[in-house]
């Protein structure tokens, strides 16, 4: 390991590594990263066929399945691979922010009431189901068309669509590549929060650091209330990942046997199984956008009930666990690559055609949630990030300990009490859901974002603080 600069470490290529491994972290965060198998997983990531330039680990990196969470890799579109373990089980786990015309004092007066209304309208917790019941044909339409389904049903507007990554739809999606079991798991879950680190959080803008960009994003003043929604493709996405991991292992025994880490099973791009997986992954991604969109619809209705004059506008919606065909400059040439972002956020710089026109001149909004009870941030994509990380940046604080360890150290009741003493209200489906997501179970979000800002892969625009949290 070589310290290349203040917040950058490099593991030079050696042995079976095809490329170096680059880690963006401060000394403090590197100590956290070294506590589990994340670095070993990062090195194994660098051994995969067709990987380009370097493997990357973000400041919030920690051990995952296959890739470390916080792992980014780009694979040559012709000679590379696609790996479910490099994308994750919760396909298109993502974050969106709704800006509001409400102030912090106004909302704090009715904070408990609005949390209760949200809890009634949006179902949370393990195995939670929504109020919507979809027949198979309608679910398949959702999987194939993404947010266009939500617009057709009245859950979304054209403006919502424009402010989603990929416009809320992966056109490669093919519901026929999604198993009946996965569809069964998803049929009753669109518009539900789920469990784990997923949440809906009412936040206040504490500090604006880039006033002109913040204003462009709809953040107009300190004390303004915003709502952050964090969820993914629920049981459907999890099943898609499981199905294709098993299929790749079974149908490609030679590849499976050759792997040092069996969790990194992959399919060579251009093969039938690779194409089937990408189509199924895209369908699960479409489910993720629709899931967050229906919750957005319910959030708007909930706020209207408590604050009749409220106006909630979607700022942006970003994805975490995805692979996408993109064009990036590598060794001085523009090259098509499949960028895997596992627990990492796309962060395109100014001028990129995939950024909504209203933001194109400043760069893509980046939304980085903290752990429950800590700050969250809005950043903006940079040219430097396009060069260094294939336009990627961290996705959150990153776990410091497992959920099992957190449950040993904390109780839900105590965490709720501690947060209440700081003026933060929590409503959850279970005490366990609170204890395993205790703030102490996560890395320092301020440090993670500071590294991103200083390295230049995402510039800080505004700091947000929690008022009330709805947890699974």
C-alpha positions as CSV (number, residue, x, y, z in Angstrom):
1,X,0.0,0.0,0.0
2,X,1.3,3.4,-0.9
3,X,-0.1,6.7,0.3
4,X,-0.4,8.7,-3.0
5,X,-1.7,11.9,-1.5
6,X,-3.5,13.2,1.6
7,X,-6.7,11.2,1.0
8,X,-5.6,8.6,-1.6
9,X,-4.0,5.2,-1.2
10,X,-2.9,2.9,-4.0
11,X,-2.3,-0.9,-4.0
12,X,0.0,-1.4,-7.0
13,X,-0.8,-4.2,-9.5
14,X,0.8,-7.5,-8.5
15,X,0.1,-11.2,-8.9
16,X,-3.2,-11.8,-10.6
17,X,-4.3,-8.2,-10.3
18,X,-5.2,-6.7,-13.8
19,X,-5.1,-3.1,-12.5
20,X,-4.1,-1.2,-9.3
21,X,-6.6,-0.6,-6.5
22,X,-7.2,3.0,-5.5
23,X,-8.7,3.8,-2.1
24,X,-10.0,7.3,-1.3
25,X,-9.9,7.7,2.5
26,X,-8.4,9.8,5.3
27,X,-6.1,8.0,7.8
28,X,-9.0,7.8,10.2
29,X,-11.3,6.2,7.6
30,X,-8.5,3.8,6.4
31,X,-8.3,2.4,9.9
32,X,-12.0,1.7,9.8
33,X,-11.7,0.1,6.3
34,X,-8.9,-2.2,7.6
35,X,-11.2,-3.7,10.3
36,X,-12.9,-6.2,7.9
37,X,-12.3,-7.9,4.6
38,X,-13.0,-4.8,2.4
39,X,-9.5,-4.4,1.2
40,X,-9.1,-8.1,0.4
41,X,-12.4,-7.8,-1.6
42,X,-11.1,-4.7,-3.4
43,X,-7.9,-6.5,-4.5
44,X,-10.0,-9.5,-5.7
45,X,-12.2,-7.0,-7.7
46,X,-9.0,-5.8,-9.4
47,X,-8.4,-9.4,-10.7
48,X,-11.5,-9.6,-12.7
49,X,-11.3,-9.9,-16.6
50,X,-11.6,-6.8,-18.6
51,X,-11.4,-4.3,-15.7
52,X,-10.2,-0.9,-16.9
53,X,-7.8,1.7,-15.4
54,X,-8.1,0.8,-11.7
55,X,-10.5,-0.7,-9.1
56,X,-11.9,1.9,-6.7
57,X,-12.9,2.0,-3.1
58,X,-14.8,4.9,-1.6
59,X,-14.3,6.5,1.8
60,X,-17.4,4.8,3.2
61,X,-16.2,1.3,2.0
62,X,-16.8,-1.8,4.1
63,X,-17.1,-5.5,3.6
64,X,-19.9,-6.6,1.3
65,X,-20.9,-9.6,-0.8
66,X,-18.4,-10.0,-3.7
67,X,-17.4,-6.3,-4.1
68,X,-16.8,-4.3,-1.0
69,X,-19.7,-1.9,-0.4
70,X,-18.3,1.3,-1.7
71,X,-16.6,-0.5,-4.6
72,X,-16.5,0.9,-8.2
73,X,-15.2,-0.9,-11.3
74,X,-15.5,-0.3,-15.0
75,X,-15.3,-3.3,-17.4
76,X,-14.6,-3.1,-21.1
77,X,-17.9,-3.4,-23.0
78,X,-16.5,-6.1,-25.4
79,X,-13.9,-8.0,-23.3
80,X,-15.3,-7.5,-19.8
81,X,-17.8,-9.1,-17.5
82,X,-20.9,-8.3,-15.4
83,X,-21.1,-9.5,-11.8
84,X,-24.2,-9.5,-9.5
85,X,-21.8,-9.3,-6.5
86,X,-20.5,-6.1,-8.0
87,X,-24.0,-4.6,-8.0
88,X,-25.6,-6.0,-4.9
89,X,-28.8,-7.6,-3.7
90,X,-30.7,-4.4,-3.3
91,X,-30.6,-3.4,-7.0
92,X,-31.2,0.4,-7.4
93,X,-31.2,1.1,-3.7
94,X,-31.3,4.9,-4.0
95,X,-32.0,8.2,-2.4
96,X,-34.2,11.2,-3.4
97,X,-34.7,14.6,-1.9
98,X,-38.0,16.6,-2.0
99,X,-37.5,20.3,-1.3
100,X,-40.4,22.1,0.4
101,X,-41.7,25.6,1.0
102,X,-41.8,24.9,4.7
103,X,-39.6,26.3,7.5
104,X,-38.1,24.4,10.4
105,X,-40.1,26.1,13.1
106,X,-43.4,25.5,11.3
107,X,-42.7,21.8,10.9
108,X,-41.3,21.2,14.4
109,X,-44.6,22.3,15.9
110,X,-46.4,19.4,14.1
111,X,-43.5,17.0,13.8
112,X,-45.1,14.1,15.8
113,X,-48.3,14.5,13.8
114,X,-46.6,14.4,10.4
115,X,-44.5,11.4,11.4
116,X,-47.7,9.6,12.5
117,X,-49.5,10.4,9.2
118,X,-46.5,9.2,7.2
119,X,-46.4,6.0,9.3
120,X,-50.1,5.3,8.5
121,X,-49.6,5.9,4.8
122,X,-46.3,4.2,4.1
123,X,-45.8,0.7,5.4
124,X,-42.4,-0.1,6.9
125,X,-40.4,-3.0,8.3
126,X,-39.2,-6.4,7.3
127,X,-41.6,-8.0,4.7
128,X,-43.8,-4.9,4.8
129,X,-46.4,-4.6,2.0
130,X,-47.9,-1.5,0.5
131,X,-51.5,-0.6,0.0
132,X,-51.2,-1.3,-3.8
133,X,-51.9,-4.8,-5.1
134,X,-50.7,-5.5,-8.7
135,X,-51.8,-8.2,-11.0
136,X,-49.0,-9.9,-12.9
137,X,-49.6,-8.1,-16.1
138,X,-49.5,-4.7,-14.3
139,X,-46.4,-5.6,-12.4
140,X,-44.7,-6.6,-15.7
141,X,-45.7,-3.2,-17.2
142,X,-44.1,-1.5,-14.2
143,X,-40.9,-3.6,-14.6
144,X,-40.7,-2.8,-18.3
145,X,-41.5,0.9,-18.3
146,X,-40.4,2.2,-14.9
147,X,-41.5,5.6,-13.9
148,X,-43.7,5.9,-17.1
149,X,-46.0,3.4,-15.3
150,X,-46.1,5.7,-12.3
151,X,-47.0,8.7,-14.5
152,X,-49.8,6.7,-16.2
153,X,-51.2,5.8,-12.8
154,X,-51.0,9.4,-11.5
155,X,-48.2,8.8,-8.9
156,X,-45.6,10.9,-10.8
157,X,-45.3,14.0,-13.0
158,X,-43.2,14.6,-16.0
159,X,-41.0,16.9,-13.8
160,X,-40.5,13.9,-11.5
161,X,-39.3,11.8,-14.4
162,X,-36.8,14.5,-15.6
163,X,-35.3,14.6,-12.1
164,X,-34.5,10.9,-11.8
165,X,-31.2,9.3,-12.8
166,X,-31.8,7.7,-16.2
167,X,-35.2,9.5,-16.3
168,X,-36.5,6.8,-14.0
169,X,-36.3,4.0,-16.6
170,X,-33.8,1.5,-17.8
171,X,-34.9,0.9,-21.4
172,X,-33.1,-2.5,-21.4
173,X,-35.5,-3.9,-18.9
174,X,-37.3,-7.2,-19.8
175,X,-39.8,-8.5,-17.2
176,X,-39.7,-12.0,-18.9
177,X,-36.1,-12.3,-17.5
178,X,-37.4,-11.9,-13.9
179,X,-38.5,-15.1,-12.2
180,X,-42.0,-15.8,-11.0
181,X,-40.7,-16.0,-7.4
182,X,-39.1,-12.5,-7.7
183,X,-42.4,-11.2,-9.1
184,X,-44.4,-12.8,-6.3
185,X,-42.1,-11.0,-3.8
186,X,-42.5,-7.6,-5.5
187,X,-46.3,-7.8,-6.3
188,X,-47.3,-6.3,-2.9
189,X,-44.3,-4.2,-2.1
190,X,-44.3,-1.2,-4.5
191,X,-44.6,1.9,-2.3
192,X,-43.2,0.3,0.9
193,X,-40.1,1.3,2.8
194,X,-38.8,-2.0,4.0
195,X,-36.2,-2.4,6.7
196,X,-32.4,-2.1,7.3
197,X,-30.9,1.3,6.6
198,X,-33.9,2.5,4.6
199,X,-35.8,5.5,5.9
200,X,-37.9,8.6,5.2
201,X,-36.3,11.6,7.0
202,X,-37.6,15.1,7.6
203,X,-34.6,17.3,7.5
204,X,-33.6,21.0,7.8
205,X,-31.0,22.8,5.8
206,X,-28.4,23.7,8.5
207,X,-25.7,25.2,6.3
208,X,-25.4,26.2,2.7
209,X,-21.8,26.2,1.4
210,X,-22.3,26.8,-2.3
211,X,-25.2,29.3,-2.5
212,X,-25.5,29.5,-6.3
213,X,-25.6,25.7,-6.8
214,X,-27.9,25.2,-3.8
215,X,-30.4,27.7,-5.3
216,X,-30.3,25.9,-8.6
217,X,-31.1,22.7,-6.7
218,X,-34.1,24.3,-5.0
219,X,-32.3,24.9,-1.6
220,X,-33.1,28.5,-1.0
221,X,-32.2,29.2,2.6
222,X,-31.0,27.8,5.8
223,X,-33.9,26.5,7.9
224,X,-35.7,25.2,4.9
225,X,-37.3,21.8,5.3
226,X,-36.5,18.9,2.9
227,X,-37.5,15.2,2.9
228,X,-35.1,12.4,2.1
229,X,-36.4,9.0,1.0
230,X,-34.0,6.1,1.0
231,X,-35.2,2.7,-0.3
232,X,-34.7,0.2,-3.1
233,X,-36.2,-2.7,-5.1
234,X,-37.2,-4.7,-2.0
235,X,-37.7,-8.4,-2.2
236,X,-37.9,-8.4,-6.0
237,X,-34.4,-7.0,-6.5
238,X,-33.0,-9.4,-3.8
239,X,-34.5,-12.4,-5.6
240,X,-33.2,-11.2,-9.0
241,X,-29.7,-11.1,-7.6
242,X,-30.1,-14.5,-5.9
243,X,-31.5,-16.1,-9.0
244,X,-28.7,-15.0,-11.3
245,X,-25.9,-15.8,-8.8
246,X,-27.1,-19.4,-8.7
247,X,-27.6,-19.6,-12.4
248,X,-24.1,-18.2,-13.1
249,X,-22.6,-20.7,-10.7
250,X,-24.5,-23.6,-12.2
251,X,-24.1,-22.8,-15.9
252,X,-20.5,-21.7,-15.7
253,X,-18.7,-24.3,-13.5
254,X,-15.3,-23.6,-15.0
255,X,-15.5,-19.9,-14.1
256,X,-16.8,-20.7,-10.7
257,X,-14.0,-23.1,-9.9
258,X,-11.3,-20.7,-11.0
259,X,-12.4,-17.9,-8.7
260,X,-10.4,-17.1,-5.6
261,X,-13.6,-15.5,-4.1
262,X,-16.6,-17.5,-5.2
263,X,-18.9,-14.5,-4.4
264,X,-17.4,-12.8,-7.5
265,X,-19.0,-15.1,-9.9
266,X,-19.6,-13.3,-13.2
267,X,-20.7,-13.7,-16.8
268,X,-18.6,-12.6,-19.8
269,X,-20.3,-9.7,-21.6
270,X,-22.0,-10.7,-24.8
271,X,-23.1,-14.1,-23.5
272,X,-26.8,-15.0,-23.1
273,X,-26.6,-15.2,-19.3
274,X,-24.9,-11.7,-19.1
275,X,-27.6,-10.2,-21.3
276,X,-30.4,-11.9,-19.4
277,X,-29.0,-10.7,-16.1
278,X,-28.7,-7.1,-17.3
279,X,-32.3,-7.1,-18.5
280,X,-33.5,-8.5,-15.2
281,X,-31.3,-6.0,-13.2
282,X,-32.8,-3.2,-15.3
283,X,-36.3,-4.4,-14.6
284,X,-35.5,-4.5,-10.8
285,X,-34.1,-1.0,-11.2
286,X,-37.4,0.2,-12.7
287,X,-39.1,-1.3,-9.7
288,X,-36.8,0.7,-7.4
289,X,-37.8,4.0,-9.0
290,X,-41.5,3.2,-8.9
291,X,-41.2,2.2,-5.2
292,X,-39.6,5.5,-4.3
293,X,-42.1,7.4,-6.5
294,X,-45.2,5.9,-4.9
295,X,-43.7,6.7,-1.5
296,X,-43.2,10.3,-2.8
297,X,-46.8,10.4,-3.8
298,X,-47.8,9.3,-0.3
299,X,-45.4,11.7,1.3
300,X,-46.9,14.6,-0.7
301,X,-50.4,13.5,0.4
302,X,-49.3,13.2,4.0
303,X,-47.8,16.7,4.1
304,X,-50.9,18.2,2.4
305,X,-53.0,16.7,5.2
306,X,-50.9,18.3,8.0
307,X,-49.6,21.4,6.1
308,X,-52.3,22.2,3.4
309,X,-50.1,24.8,1.7
310,X,-47.1,22.5,1.4
311,X,-45.4,22.1,-2.0
312,X,-42.9,19.2,-2.3
313,X,-40.7,19.2,-5.4
314,X,-38.4,16.4,-6.4
315,X,-34.8,17.7,-6.5
316,X,-33.2,14.5,-7.8
317,X,-33.2,10.7,-7.4
318,X,-29.8,8.9,-7.4
319,X,-29.1,5.1,-7.5
320,X,-26.5,3.1,-5.6
321,X,-26.4,-0.5,-6.7
322,X,-26.3,-0.6,-10.5
323,X,-24.2,-1.4,-13.5
324,X,-24.5,0.9,-16.6
325,X,-23.1,1.1,-20.0
326,X,-21.3,4.5,-20.1
327,X,-18.5,6.2,-22.1
328,X,-15.4,7.3,-20.2
329,X,-11.9,8.5,-21.1
330,X,-9.4,5.8,-20.4
331,X,-5.7,6.1,-21.4
332,X,-6.6,9.2,-23.5
333,X,-9.4,7.5,-25.5
334,X,-13.1,7.5,-25.1
335,X,-14.2,3.9,-24.2
336,X,-17.5,2.1,-23.6
337,X,-17.5,0.4,-20.3
338,X,-20.0,-1.2,-17.9
339,X,-19.5,0.7,-14.7
340,X,-20.4,-1.3,-11.5
341,X,-21.3,1.0,-8.6
342,X,-21.8,-1.1,-5.4
343,X,-22.8,1.3,-2.6
344,X,-21.6,4.2,-4.6
345,X,-23.4,7.2,-6.2
346,X,-23.1,8.3,-9.8
347,X,-21.7,11.8,-9.8
348,X,-21.4,13.2,-13.3
349,X,-19.7,16.6,-13.8
350,X,-21.0,19.7,-15.6
351,X,-22.1,19.5,-19.2
352,X,-22.9,15.8,-19.2
353,X,-25.9,15.1,-21.4
354,X,-27.5,12.6,-18.9
355,X,-27.9,15.4,-16.3
356,X,-31.3,17.1,-16.3
357,X,-31.0,20.3,-18.4
358,X,-31.8,22.5,-15.4
359,X,-28.7,21.2,-13.6
360,X,-26.4,20.6,-16.6
361,X,-24.3,23.7,-16.3
362,X,-23.4,23.0,-12.6
363,X,-23.3,19.2,-12.5
364,X,-25.3,16.4,-11.1
365,X,-26.8,16.6,-7.6
366,X,-25.3,14.0,-5.3
367,X,-27.4,13.0,-2.3
368,X,-25.4,11.4,0.6
369,X,-27.5,10.3,3.7
370,X,-25.9,10.0,7.1
371,X,-26.8,7.4,9.7
372,X,-30.0,8.0,11.7
373,X,-29.5,11.1,13.9
374,X,-26.5,12.5,12.0
375,X,-26.1,15.0,9.2
376,X,-26.8,14.3,5.5
377,X,-25.3,16.2,2.6
378,X,-26.0,17.5,-0.9
379,X,-22.9,17.6,-3.2
380,X,-22.4,18.3,-6.9
381,X,-20.6,16.2,-9.5
382,X,-17.2,17.4,-10.8
383,X,-14.9,17.1,-13.8
384,X,-12.3,15.6,-11.5
385,X,-14.7,12.8,-10.5
386,X,-15.2,12.0,-14.2
387,X,-11.4,11.5,-14.5
388,X,-10.7,9.7,-11.2
389,X,-13.8,7.6,-10.4
390,X,-15.8,7.2,-13.6
391,X,-18.1,9.9,-12.2
392,X,-18.7,8.2,-8.8
393,X,-18.7,9.2,-5.2
394,X,-19.7,7.7,-1.8
395,X,-23.3,6.7,-1.0
396,X,-23.5,7.2,2.8
397,X,-21.6,6.9,6.1
398,X,-20.8,3.2,5.6
399,X,-21.2,0.6,8.4
400,X,-18.7,0.4,11.2
401,X,-20.1,-2.7,12.7
402,X,-22.6,-5.4,11.7
403,X,-26.2,-5.3,12.7
404,X,-25.6,-8.2,15.1
405,X,-22.9,-6.2,16.9
406,X,-25.1,-3.1,17.0
407,X,-27.9,-5.0,18.6
408,X,-25.5,-6.2,21.3
409,X,-24.3,-2.7,22.0
410,X,-27.6,-0.7,21.7
411,X,-31.2,-1.0,22.5
412,X,-33.9,0.6,20.4
413,X,-35.5,2.3,23.4
414,X,-32.2,3.9,24.4
415,X,-31.4,5.1,20.9
416,X,-34.8,6.7,20.5
417,X,-34.4,8.4,23.9
418,X,-31.0,9.7,23.0
419,X,-32.2,11.1,19.7
420,X,-35.3,12.7,21.4
421,X,-33.0,14.5,23.8
422,X,-31.4,16.1,20.7
423,X,-34.8,17.1,19.3
424,X,-35.0,14.2,16.8
425,X,-38.1,12.1,16.8
426,X,-38.1,8.5,15.5
427,X,-41.1,6.3,14.4
428,X,-40.3,2.7,13.6
429,X,-41.9,-0.6,13.0
430,X,-39.6,-2.3,15.5
431,X,-37.1,-1.6,18.2
432,X,-34.6,-3.8,16.5
433,X,-34.9,-1.6,13.4
434,X,-33.7,1.3,15.6
435,X,-31.0,-0.5,17.5
436,X,-29.2,-2.0,14.5
437,X,-29.2,1.4,12.7
438,X,-27.9,3.3,15.8
439,X,-25.6,6.3,14.8
440,X,-22.7,4.6,16.5
441,X,-22.9,1.6,14.1
442,X,-21.7,3.9,11.3
443,X,-18.6,5.7,10.2
444,X,-18.3,9.5,10.6
445,X,-20.4,10.9,7.7
446,X,-18.7,14.3,8.1
447,X,-15.3,12.7,7.5
448,X,-16.6,10.7,4.5
449,X,-18.0,13.8,2.8
450,X,-14.9,15.9,3.7
451,X,-12.7,13.4,1.8
452,X,-15.0,13.5,-1.2
453,X,-14.8,17.3,-1.2
454,X,-11.1,17.5,-0.7
455,X,-10.3,14.9,-3.3
456,X,-12.6,16.7,-5.7
457,X,-15.0,13.8,-6.6
458,X,-18.0,15.6,-5.2
459,X,-18.1,19.2,-3.9
460,X,-20.2,20.0,-0.9
461,X,-23.3,22.2,-1.6
462,X,-25.3,22.0,1.7
463,X,-25.5,20.2,5.0
464,X,-28.8,18.8,6.3
465,X,-29.8,17.8,9.8
466,X,-32.6,15.4,10.9
467,X,-35.8,16.5,12.6
468,X,-37.9,13.3,12.4
469,X,-37.2,9.8,11.0
470,X,-39.5,7.1,9.8
471,X,-37.6,3.7,10.0
472,X,-38.3,0.2,9.0
